[in-house]
Amino acid sequence: MVVGDALGVPVEFVDREVLKRNPVTGMRGYGSHHQPPGTWSDDSSLTLCTVESLIEGYNLKDMAARFVRWFKEGYWTPWGQAFDIGFTTREAITRLAAKVPPEQAGTNAESANGNGSLMRILPAGLYFARASATEILATAHQVSSLTHRHPRSQMACGFYCVLATNLLYGLDFARACQEATGQVLPHYQQPPYSNELPHFERVLSGRVAGLDETEISSDGYVIHTLEAALWCMYHSTSFAEAVLKAVNLGDDSDTTGAVTGGLAGTMYGFRAIPGEWLGAVGRHGDLENLFKRFVARLISQ
């Protein structure tokens, strides 16, 4: 997930047609945010805060406190300072800092269905991978609500986490998506989620697999990000191919890369990530240590 994010940071907001002429093929530097190669964004920072919190157990207040530290102190940033913070996320973390209860901090406005919770949700799915779909969905909804409380954002996070769990247990991608659909629909056919189902038609029907690239959007809307990540997975056969396809869609390239990278890493495994990409990522040693601690926690549960 961090690798996909870092690949996309230098070309965030770059037009897809421009990237067709000069595609991303490896770690670049500077570009859109004038950051050195291997820089990851708020997508990874908030994911890392989530990972570190879950090592201590599932506690939304603790998770929220780490989000506030990131926002105020640059905690879990690659070079000590947060950059490129989404408006909805900024507002929610400001409320968290003011001690608003975590599950109420995120707005539930329909206009606030950006991808800011989907980009950081993967650790919650992995942490509860042995749980029932009901528990995975409930957790994903709660963790999403720290910044994005609308049912549409919650549902995107819920589907993603259930899908990741299926991939973790070795299902191929198409089968994992089919199984995830069957697992989430009994919950999402009930209000308030049932009203949102039309927005997920291309995801839950599997139709996204057959779409042309021109029918895939890669902006910051949560549905578009989820669809783009699924499409990249359907149309690739390796970790590298999936994440490069994602970041070269352009626009919100870091988040599309991060969300795709989370699925690709879960499916293909850590060893599938090119070593030169791993070596280029900022704070590589700190990341390695954190992930070893997280894996040890998951195994011991």
MARTOR-407058 format. One record per residue (C-alpha): y, x, z; residue in one letter. Coordinates in pm, whole numbers, plus 50000, padded with zeros to 5 digits. Layout:
residues N
(atom (Y,X,Z),'A')
...
***
This chain:
residues 301
(atom (50000,50000,50000),'M')
(atom (50238,50283,50091),'V')
(atom (50148,50470,49772),'V')
(atom (50219,50163,49558),'G')
(atom (50552,50119,49734),'D')
(atom (50652,50484,49686),'A')
(atom (50561,50474,49316),'L')
(atom (50788,50175,49270),'G')
(atom (51094,50280,49473),'V')
(atom (51255,50502,49204),'P')
(atom (51238,50227,48940),'V')
(atom (51328,49922,49148),'E')
(atom (51550,49686,48944),'F')
(atom (51467,49872,48620),'V')
(atom (51401,49640,48326),'D')
(atom (51043,49607,48203),'R')
(atom (51136,49697,47848),'E')
(atom (51299,50019,47969),'V')
(atom (50978,50108,48153),'L')
(atom (50772,50045,47842),'K')
(atom (50967,50328,47679),'R')
(atom (50947,50553,47985),'N')
(atom (50664,50429,48208),'P')
(atom (50589,50549,48557),'V')
(atom (50280,50772,48547),'T')
(atom (50310,50941,48888),'G')
(atom (50543,51006,49180),'M')
(atom (50904,51024,49067),'R')
(atom (51212,51111,49267),'G')
(atom (51565,50976,49299),'Y')
(atom (51621,50698,49044),'G')
(atom (51735,50361,49180),'S')
(atom (51786,50464,49542),'H')
(atom (51849,50840,49503),'H')
(atom (51553,50923,49727),'Q')
(atom (51312,51221,49695),'P')
(atom (50961,51173,49553),'P')
(atom (50719,50998,49786),'G')
(atom (50985,50786,49957),'T')
(atom (50862,50448,50077),'W')
(atom (51080,50148,50146),'S')
(atom (51118,49874,50405),'D')
(atom (50793,49727,50269),'D')
(atom (50597,50016,50416),'S')
(atom (50816,50063,50723),'S')
(atom (50755,49707,50841),'L')
(atom (50387,49736,50755),'T')
(atom (50362,50054,50962),'L')
(atom (50539,49885,51253),'C')
(atom (50281,49607,51224),'T')
(atom (49993,49856,51218),'V')
(atom (50120,50042,51523),'E')
(atom (50171,49719,51714),'S')
(atom (49820,49592,51632),'L')
(atom (49665,49914,51763),'I')
(atom (49784,49794,52106),'E')
(atom (49659,49438,52044),'G')
(atom (49796,49125,51883),'Y')
(atom (50137,49064,52040),'N')
(atom (50420,48910,51836),'L')
(atom (50687,49016,52084),'K')
(atom (50578,49377,52059),'D')
(atom (50569,49353,51680),'M')
(atom (50917,49203,51678),'A')
(atom (51049,49481,51902),'A')
(atom (50922,49742,51656),'R')
(atom (51089,49560,51368),'F')
(atom (51417,49576,51561),'V')
(atom (51369,49948,51622),'R')
(atom (51318,50001,51249),'W')
(atom (51636,49808,51169),'F')
(atom (51852,49977,51433),'K')
(atom (51702,50325,51464),'E')
(atom (51523,50395,51136),'G')
(atom (51187,50380,51317),'Y')
(atom (50892,50434,51081),'W')
(atom (51113,50525,50789),'T')
(atom (51029,50829,50574),'P')
(atom (51354,51017,50641),'W')
(atom (51505,50852,50949),'G')
(atom (51714,50575,50795),'Q')
(atom (51636,50225,50669),'A')
(atom (51758,50133,50321),'F')
(atom (51735,49839,50080),'D')
(atom (51690,49567,50343),'I')
(atom (51646,49212,50211),'G')
(atom (51899,48953,50324),'F')
(atom (51643,48712,50474),'T')
(atom (51471,48994,50661),'T')
(atom (51803,49129,50789),'R')
(atom (51901,48785,50924),'E')
(atom (51564,48733,51091),'A')
(atom (51559,49073,51260),'I')
(atom (51912,49013,51384),'T')
(atom (51776,48697,51550),'R')
(atom (51482,48890,51690),'L')
(atom (51727,49140,51841),'A')
(atom (51905,48844,52002),'A')
(atom (51572,48747,52168),'K')
(atom (51497,48443,51953),'V')
(atom (51120,48371,51997),'P')
(atom (50933,48563,51724),'P')
(atom (50769,48261,51564),'E')
(atom (51111,48096,51529),'Q')
(atom (51309,48395,51404),'A')
(atom (51238,48355,51034),'G')
(atom (51421,48085,50845),'T')
(atom (51225,47791,50706),'N')
(atom (51476,47723,50428),'A')
(atom (51320,47674,50086),'E')
(atom (51577,47913,49942),'S')
(atom (51438,48191,50163),'A')
(atom (51098,48232,49999),'N')
(atom (51133,48595,49906),'G')
(atom (50843,48838,49934),'N')
(atom (50960,48999,50259),'G')
(atom (50665,48884,50468),'S')
(atom (50398,48913,50198),'L')
(atom (50486,49281,50153),'M')
(atom (50392,49364,50517),'R')
(atom (50112,49117,50594),'I')
(atom (49801,49320,50504),'L')
(atom (49738,49476,50850),'P')
(atom (49714,49129,51005),'A')
(atom (49440,49036,50759),'G')
(atom (49248,49356,50826),'L')
(atom (49285,49322,51203),'Y')
(atom (49127,48976,51201),'F')
(atom (48877,49046,50921),'A')
(atom (48581,48942,51138),'R')
(atom (48747,48614,51237),'A')
(atom (48714,48274,51071),'S')
(atom (48941,48176,50784),'A')
(atom (49111,47935,51024),'T')
(atom (49207,48218,51259),'E')
(atom (49309,48452,50976),'I')
(atom (49540,48187,50832),'L')
(atom (49692,48100,51170),'A')
(atom (49766,48467,51236),'T')
(atom (49909,48527,50888),'A')
(atom (50139,48227,50931),'H')
(atom (50261,48353,51269),'Q')
(atom (50323,48708,51147),'V')
(atom (50501,48578,50837),'S')
(atom (50725,48364,51055),'S')
(atom (50889,48665,51217),'L')
(atom (51101,48681,50901),'T')
(atom (50981,48406,50663),'H')
(atom (50883,48073,50820),'R')
(atom (50877,47840,50520),'H')
(atom (50526,47700,50450),'P')
(atom (50527,47853,50100),'R')
(atom (50570,48205,50236),'S')
(atom (50312,48139,50507),'Q')
(atom (50062,48020,50246),'M')
(atom (50113,48325,50025),'A')
(atom (50047,48547,50326),'C')
(atom (49746,48342,50429),'G')
(atom (49583,48352,50086),'F')
(atom (49651,48725,50056),'Y')
(atom (49492,48802,50393),'C')
(atom (49181,48595,50324),'V')
(atom (49150,48757,49981),'L')
(atom (49182,49105,50132),'A')
(atom (48908,49022,50381),'T')
(atom (48676,48919,50098),'N')
(atom (48749,49246,49917),'L')
(atom (48683,49440,50237),'L')
(atom (48334,49291,50243),'Y')
(atom (48261,49410,49889),'G')
(atom (48313,49108,49664),'L')
(atom (48435,49175,49311),'D')
(atom (48789,49062,49247),'F')
(atom (48723,48737,49060),'A')
(atom (48463,48628,49315),'R')
(atom (48690,48725,49605),'A')
(atom (48967,48507,49463),'C')
(atom (48729,48213,49413),'Q')
(atom (48599,48246,49767),'E')
(atom (48952,48273,49906),'A')
(atom (49053,47954,49727),'T')
(atom (48759,47770,49880),'G')
(atom (48843,47905,50224),'Q')
(atom (49214,47816,50224),'V')
(atom (49214,47479,50049),'L')
(atom (49076,47275,50343),'P')
(atom (49376,47396,50543),'H')
(atom (49636,47382,50268),'Y')
(atom (49545,47031,50158),'Q')
(atom (49694,46914,50489),'Q')
(atom (50066,46871,50560),'P')
(atom (50304,47051,50567),'P')
(atom (50121,47281,50328),'Y')
(atom (49994,47018,50087),'S')
(atom (50342,46964,49945),'N')
(atom (50348,47330,49843),'E')
(atom (50021,47334,49649),'L')
(atom (50180,47281,49304),'P')
(atom (50355,47616,49344),'H')
(atom (50015,47784,49384),'F')
(atom (49844,47617,49087),'E')
(atom (49812,47935,48879),'R')
(atom (49681,48128,49180),'V')
(atom (49430,47877,49317),'L')
(atom (49296,47772,48976),'S')
(atom (49241,48134,48873),'G')
(atom (49454,48069,48567),'R')
(atom (49672,48370,48644),'V')
(atom (49388,48592,48518),'A')
(atom (49428,48467,48161),'G')
(atom (49806,48490,48137),'L')
(atom (49988,48727,47908),'D')
(atom (50215,48988,48063),'E')
(atom (50515,48797,47927),'T')
(atom (50417,48506,48152),'E')
(atom (50422,48722,48466),'I')
(atom (50748,48759,48657),'S')
(atom (50806,49053,48891),'S')
(atom (51118,48953,49080),'D')
(atom (51145,48903,49457),'G')
(atom (51018,48544,49473),'Y')
(atom (50702,48531,49685),'V')
(atom (50497,48331,49435),'I')
(atom (50590,48567,49151),'H')
(atom (50495,48871,49358),'T')
(atom (50159,48722,49453),'L')
(atom (50086,48624,49093),'E')
(atom (50191,48965,48963),'A')
(atom (49964,49145,49210),'A')
(atom (49667,48925,49122),'L')
(atom (49734,48970,48750),'W')
(atom (49745,49348,48787),'C')
(atom (49414,49344,48973),'M')
(atom (49249,49120,48715),'Y')
(atom (49366,49349,48434),'H')
(atom (49265,49687,48578),'S')
(atom (48952,49875,48676),'T')
(atom (49084,50141,48915),'S')
(atom (49337,50191,49191),'F')
(atom (49568,50402,48974),'A')
(atom (49561,50159,48684),'E')
(atom (49638,49863,48909),'A')
(atom (49938,50013,49087),'V')
(atom (50085,50170,48773),'L')
(atom (50055,49838,48595),'K')
(atom (50235,49678,48890),'A')
(atom (50532,49914,48915),'V')
(atom (50576,49917,48537),'N')
(atom (50635,49542,48542),'L')
(atom (50982,49643,48663),'G')
(atom (51240,49453,48871),'D')
(atom (51107,49438,49230),'D')
(atom (50874,49724,49147),'S')
(atom (50831,49867,49497),'D')
(atom (50711,49540,49645),'T')
(atom (50491,49451,49347),'T')
(atom (50344,49800,49378),'G')
(atom (50297,49765,49754),'A')
(atom (50131,49422,49741),'V')
(atom (49906,49531,49453),'T')
(atom (49834,49863,49624),'G')
(atom (49714,49684,49935),'G')
(atom (49458,49488,49737),'L')
(atom (49357,49783,49518),'A')
(atom (49314,50011,49818),'G')
(atom (49100,49752,49996),'T')
(atom (48885,49702,49687),'M')
(atom (48847,50057,49556),'Y')
(atom (48873,50251,49881),'G')
(atom (49086,50535,50010),'F')
(atom (48909,50798,49801),'R')
(atom (49016,50620,49483),'A')
(atom (49381,50709,49546),'I')
(atom (49483,51018,49345),'P')
(atom (49520,51314,49579),'G')
(atom (49847,51429,49425),'E')
(atom (50001,51091,49505),'W')
(atom (49882,51103,49865),'L')
(atom (50013,51456,49906),'G')
(atom (50355,51357,49777),'A')
(atom (50406,51066,50017),'V')
(atom (50664,51126,50290),'G')
(atom (50535,51190,50644),'R')
(atom (50182,51215,50512),'H')
(atom (50048,51361,50835),'G')
(atom (50204,51088,51048),'D')
(atom (50061,50822,50820),'L')
(atom (49715,50977,50830),'E')
(atom (49721,50987,51209),'N')
(atom (49840,50626,51235),'L')
(atom (49576,50496,50997),'F')
(atom (49298,50684,51177),'K')
(atom (49408,50520,51503),'R')
(atom (49417,50179,51333),'F')
(atom (49071,50219,51183),'V')
(atom (48934,50332,51520),'A')
(atom (49081,50019,51678),'R')
(atom (48928,49794,51413),'L')
(atom (48584,49954,51447),'I')
(atom (48591,49920,51826),'S')
(atom (48672,49548,51828),'Q')
***
